[in-house]
Amino acid sequence: MVLKIFSLIDLMQALEQKEPQIIEIHASIVSPHPIVLPEGFSLRGGNKELSILSFSNGDGIGIKANNTIADLTILTRPDCRAIYFQTGLPDMGTITLRNLIVAGQVSLIVRTGTQQARIDADQVDVIAADARKYSEQPQKYGVNVYQGAFTLYNFNGDPASKIHATLTNITAGRKNAPVYGSGIFISGFGDNGGYVLLEKLSTGAVYSHGLLPYGTADMITGGVFINYGVKANRVDNNGEIVTYGVNDMVLDNWGEVTNWSANEEVTSYGPSGIGFVNFGVVQNFVAKMPIVTHGLGARGFNQYDGTVQYIKLKSIRTFGDGSIGIQISKPVGHVEVEDGITTQGSIGDSLVKGVLTKLSAVAFSIRPGGEVQSLTVNGDIRTSGDGSDAFVVEGGVLKAISVTGEIRSTGKAANAVVIRAGGTTALTNVRAVSTLGKALVNEDGVISDQEGFQLE
């Protein structure tokens, strides 16, 4: 049965029905308090222009189980929850969100007592939200992570608790008018329980800003953040992903992702933002458009922990002091860059696992413990800042290399190729050029293959 709603009184009476109903909004309605959808109820808009549900005090719509919310504009204060889970039933059934414009957080947090739920969301546009005040935050690697404007979080640590989700066409914020906190945030309880089984996440444009003060070392955010306890089959970013503030990662993974494709530009503006940072396991990561960072210590691609089997990038460009193009600290497979790696900064502070550390703006760096099966670069690996070496291997291993252009440094005291003790690299058919430093500095490292290696 469809109940057509034209006023708040109509809405409250509909919610008191004992049997599940389809509630259809045909007006702009303001509620002075939150409402809760009983189990099995659906709430939808019946008129594209007039189907607006606003909440003047506190949160918006609570969900119990087997609920659908569709074809609506839902407005709360940005620091409130526009949609949230109200209950902890063992089985929440299927929750469907479709064709929604939202001001306020979409907060899909499963807590102790809920063992399973199915979340299907499509075309959810969170135009404004501030998710910084919520205390449920993942903690690892010396940092906490703010929730997002769109948050799916299994906060039940039981290993048997599993949330299945398909999330498509999710967007957050507007260009130069970002949501606060993270943008899209998906998390399980931890590595050993409380899982989110994510069949697909596809996003449009996402703009986020953590508003963290400069110098903060123990808090981060992400434009799109896949956290621990998440096992994702596919992540597709079909719009640009932009972060603006301190420690605002653009794309961040602590979980397991089979295929991740960034199909538009990935951009960070703030200090210590990273285009893509990985602490988990990714089979294939492809960035079809440039990854660009502007802030102090803001890196392009950072492999901290876990692994990525195959990495294909359009290009990496970093501009701030201490901003590294690609940094590898754990074993990865094959890295391909279509249009080169360039950095323009010098030496500056950057956040490394919760500690602000002085770094030079190296274009390509392998740290101790890092290993790369092969590196293929069409174009140059280039730095222009003073003291910024272009290609550095210190304690790691690069097994094979192909660079069609040059490895070049142009800043004062900046070297083209640096191999430190414990580092091993191939330099097959590589041309190394330094304008004001040295083309090669070998500090007891190993060049495993230097056929065709040229110095200038």
N, C-alpha and C positions, 0 to 999 in steps of 0.2 A: 504494500500500500504506500502511495506517495502522499505526504502531508505537505501542502504548500504553505509557506510561512511568510507573513508580511509584517510581523511585529515581534518584539521581545516576548510579549505574553504568549503569542502563538508558539514561539520556540520553546519556552519553558513548559508549556502544556504538552507539547510533542515529546519532550524528553521524559515525561512522566508515564508514558505509555508502557504497558507491561510486555507487549510483544515487539520484536524488532521492527523498526520503521525506516522508510526512506524519507528523510527530512529535506525539503527543497526550499532554499532561501530565494525570495523574490523581492528583497528590499535591502537597503542599507540599515543594519541593525547594530545598535551599540548596547553592549552588556556591561553593567557595573561590576561584574564578578565573573570568574571562570565558569565554564560549563563542562560537563562530563558526558560523553556518549556512552550509553549503556551497551552492554555486549550485543553484538550483531547489528547495531544501528548504523545507518549511512547518513552522511550529511553532504549535501551537494548544492551547487548553485543552479538556479533555474533561469537566470537572466544575466547575460555576460556583463552588462553595464551596472546592474544594480545589486548583484550578489556579493555584498560586502558585510563581513562580520567583524566588528571592532570591539575591543575590550579596554575599558577606561581605567581599570584598576587590576593590576596583577596579571596572571597568566591567562591563556586563552582556552584551548580545547583539550580536555583530557580524554585519553583513549583507554578502553578496557581490554577488549578482545574482539576479533573478527569485525573490525570497523573499516569503513571507507569514508574518506574526505576528498571531494573532487569539485573542480570547476568553481572555486571560490577565491576571493581576496580576504585574507585574515590579517588583522592589524592589532598588534599590541605595542607597548613601549619596547624599544629595541633590547633593553636589558631584561625583558621577561620572556617566557616560553610561549610561543604562539600555539604549538602543538606539543603535547608531552604524554608519556605513559603514566596512567593513573594507578595502575594496579600491578600485582605480581602473580597472576594466575599461572599455574604450571604450564599451560599451553595457551598462548595468546592467539592462536589461529593465524589468519592472514590479515595483515594491516595494509590497506591500499591508500596511497596518497597520489592524486593525479590532477594535473593542470591547476596548480595553486600559485598565487602570488602572496608572499608572506612578509610581514614585518614582525620581527621577534624570532627567537631561536626555534628551530625544529629540533626537539630534544627527544630522541628515541632511545631512552636508557632503560635497559632491562636489568632488574635487580634480583637479589636472592629470592628464590622460590620459583622463578620462571625458567623452565627447562627448554622450551622451544617456542619459536615464533617465525612467521614468514613475513618479510617486509618487501612490498612492491611499491616503488615510488617512481613517478615519471612526470617530467615537466614541473618541477618544484623550483620556484624562483624566490630566493630569500633576498629581498631588496635591502633590508637593514636588520642588523642584529648586533648585540654586544654579549659575547659568551664568556667574558673574562671572570665573572664572579663565582662560577660553579666550582665546587671543591673536588669533584670526581675528576682526577687528572692522572694520566699515565706518568710513571716515574721510572726512569732508567738513564744510564749513561750520564749521570750527574745533573739531569734536568727534569723538569715537569713540562707538560704540554697543555696549553689551553684547549678547551673544547672549541667546536666550530659553530658557525651559523647553522649548518646542517650537521647534526651529530647523531650517529648510530653507535651505541656503546653497550656491549654486554658486560655489565658490572657484576655478574654472578660468577664467582670463581670456580664453581663446580665443573669438573672436566666433562660432565655429561650435558652441560648447557650449551646449546648450539642455536644460533640465530641464522636463518637463511635469508639472503637479501639479493634483490635485483634493483639497482638504482640507476635510472637513465635520465639524461637531460636535466641534471641538477646544476643550478647556477647560484652565485652569491655575490652581492655587492654590485657596485657600478664603478666605472673607471674614475679614479680620483675621488670616489665616495665609497670606500671599502667597508665591509663588515669588520667588527672588532673581535679580536681573538683569532682563532683559525677560521678557514673558510669551510671546507668539507672535511669532516673528521670521522673516521671509522676506526673503532677500537674494540678489541676483546679485553678480558680481565687481565690476561698475562700470557706468557708463553706456554703455560701448562694447564690452562682451563679457562672456561668462559669464552667460547669461540664465536666468531662471525664468519660464516661461509658465504663469501661474496661472489656470486656468479658473474656479475658485471656491474661496474660503475662507469657511467659516461657523464661527462660534465660539459657545460657550455663555459662561458667566461666566469672566472672567479677572481675577486679582488678582496684582499684581506690585509689587516694591519693589527699587530698585537699591542701597539701603543706602549711598548716597554721602554723604560728609560735607558739611555746609553750606559753601558757598563754592567748591565744585568747579565749574570753568568749562569743562572740556574732555571731559566724559564725560556721556552721557545714556543713558536706557533708554526703552522703550515698552511699554505694555500689549499693543497690537497694532501691530507695526512693519512696514510695507511699504517695503523699502529700494530703493536703486538697482539697476538691472538686472532689476527685476521688472515684468512686464506682466500686470496682473490684469484679468480680465473683470468679476468680481464679488466684493465683500467684504461679508458680512452678519454683524453682531454681534447675536446673538440672546439674549445674557445681558448683565448689567451688566459694564462694564469699569472697573476701579478701580486707581489707582496711589497709593502711599503716601509716596514719598520725594522727595528733592532731584533735580531735573532728570528726573523720571519723567513723560514724556509719556504720555497715555492712548492716543490714536490718532495715529500719525505716518506720513506718506507722503513718500518720496523717489523713488518710482517712477511707474508709469503705471497708473491704475485707471479703468475705465469707469464702474462703478456701486459706490458704497460706502453702505451703509445701517446706521446704528447704531439698533437697535430697542429698546434699554433704556438706562438712565441711563449717562452718561459722567461719571466723578468722579475728581478728583485731590485729594489731601490735602497733598502736600508742596510746598515752595518751588519755584518755576519749573517746575511741572508745567503742561502745556497740554492742554486737552480734545481738540482736533483741531488739528494743525499740518501744513501742507503746504509741501513744497519741490519737489514733482513736478507731475504733470498728473492731474487728476481731472475726469471729465466731469460726474458728478452725485454730490453728497454730501448725504445726508439723515439728520438726527438726529431720531428720532421722540419721544424723551424728553429731559428737560433735560440740558444740559451744565453741571456745577457744579464750581467749583474753590475750594479753601479756603486754599491756602498763599500765602505771601509771593511776589508777582510771578508768580502762576500764572494764565495767561490762558485764556479760553474757546475762542476760535477765532482762529488765526493763519495768515495767508497770507503766507509769507516769500518764496517763489520759485515759478516755474512758474505754474500757473493752475488755477482751478476754474470750470467753465462755469456750473454751477447749484448753489446752496447753499440748503437748506431746513432750518431749525432749529426745534425746539419752543420752547426758550428758552435764554438764557445767564444764569447767576448766578455772580458771583465775589465773594469775601469778603476776600481778603488785601490788604494794602498793595501798590501797584504792579501790581495784577491787572486787566488790561485785558479787557473783554468780547469785542470783535471788533477785530482789527487787520489791516489790509490794506496790504501793501507792494508788491504786484505786481498787474497787471490781472486782474480776475475778471469773471464774467458777472453773473448775477442772484442777489441775496441776499434770502431771505425768512425772517422770524422770526415764529412764531405767537403767542408770549406774552411778548414784550418782552425787553429787555436791561437788567440791573441790576448795578451794582457797589457794594460797600459799603466798600472800602478807601480809603486815602489814598496817600501817596507811599512807595515802597519799592524794593528791589533786585529785578531780574529778569534772567534769562539771555537775552542777545540774540546769537545767532551766536557763542557761545563767550566772550562778555564780559558780566560782571555790570554792569548799567546801571541808574541811577535812573529809575524810571518812575512816573507818576501813574496812578491806577486809572480811566482813561477808559472809558466804556461802549462807544463806537464811534469808531475812529480810522482815518484813511487817511493813510499815510506817503508821503513823496516816492517817486514811481514807481508808487504804487498807483492803480488805476482800477476803479470799480464802475459797471456799466451801469445797475443799479437796485437800490435798497434799499427793501424793504417790511417794515414792522414793525407788527404788530397789538399794541397796548399801548404802553408807555412805553420810552424810552431814558433811563435814570435813574442818577445817581450820588449818593452821600450822604457821601463822604469829603471832608475838608478839602483844597483844592487840586486836586480831581479834577473836571476838566471833563467834561461828558457826551458831547459830539459835537465831534470835532476833525478838521479837514481841513487838512493841512500839506504842500503840494506835490503833492497828488494830485487826482483828479477823481472826483466823484460826479455822474452824468448825470441821474438821476431818483430821487425819494424819495417815499415814502408812509408816514406815521406816524399811526395812528389815535388814539394818546394824545398825550403831551407829550414833548418833550426837556427834562428837568428836572435841575437840580443843587441840592443842599441844603446842601452843606458850606461852610465858611468859604473865601472867595477862590476859589470854584469857579464856573465859568461854564457856561452851558447850551450855547451854540454858539460855537466858535472857528474862524475861518478865517484861516490864515496866508498869507504871501506865497507865491505859486505854487500855492495851493490854489484849486480851483474846485468849487462845489457848487450843486445845486438845493435850494431850501427851499420847495417848493410846498406850500401848505396845511399848514405846520408851525407848531406853537405851542411857543415856547421860553420856559421859565420858570426863573429863578434866584432862590433865597431869599436868599443872602448874597453873591452875586457879580453878574455881568452876564448878561443874557439873550443878548446877542450881542457878541462881540469880533471885529472884522474888521481884521486886520493886513495890509492891502493884498491880500487875497484877492478872489475873484470869486464873486458870487452869480449864477448863470446864469439862474435862474428863481425869483422870490420872490412870485409871485401867491398871495395868501392867507396870507403869512407873518405870524405874530403874535408880539409880544414882551410879556413881562410881568416 
